Amino acid sequence: MSRLQQKWLVISVGMGVVIASEGALMMMATL
């Protein structure tokens, strides 16, 4: 795996975590 691919993998996983946690906060806020 190249360094660039590794960087994008880390970024995409980080984004996924941020989106998931924001979604969870939204769900809690609406309850």
WOLINUR-V926770 format. One record per residue. N is the residue number from 0. RES is the residue in one small letter. PSI is psi in whole degrees, 0 to 359 (* if undefined). NEAR is the number of other C-alpha atoms within 10 Angstrom. D_LAST is the distance of its C-alpha to the last C-alpha in Angstrom with 1 decimal. Layout:
# WOLINUR-V926770
N	RES	PSI	NEAR	D_LAST
N	RES	PSI	NEAR	D_LAST
This chain:
# WOLINUR-V926770
0	m	135	5	43.2
1	s	164	6	43.9
2	r	321	8	42.6
3	l	315	8	41.0
4	q	318	10	39.1
5	q	317	11	37.9
6	k	315	10	36.6
7	w	325	11	34.7
8	l	314	12	33.3
9	v	316	11	32.0
10	i	314	12	30.5
11	s	321	12	28.8
12	v	317	11	27.3
13	g	316	12	26.2
14	m	316	12	24.6
15	g	317	12	22.8
16	v	316	12	21.4
17	v	312	12	20.3
18	i	317	12	18.6
19	a	316	12	16.8
20	s	322	12	15.6
21	e	319	12	14.5
22	g	318	12	12.6
23	a	319	11	10.9
24	l	320	11	10.1
25	m	316	11	8.8
26	m	315	10	6.5
27	m	321	9	5.3
28	a	326	8	5.6
29	t	338	6	3.8
30	l	*	5	0.0
